[in-house]
């Protein structure tokens, strides 16, 4: 039963850290453009070692 007195504050600390990271990501516009990353896999990148691209 004494372990519960340790686990509850540790769990609260984890929740506070996760919430802080989430709000930091929202404020720094990490979730601003979600469609671009999903469509990047559909287009080929130009190869740099191709002679016609130089």
HELIX and SHEET records of a PDB file:
HELIX    1   1 UNK A    4  UNK A   27  1                                  24    
HELIX    2   2 UNK A   34  UNK A   39  1                                   6    
HELIX    3   3 UNK A   40  UNK A   42  5                                   3    
HELIX    4   4 UNK A   51  UNK A   53  5                                   3    
END                                                                             
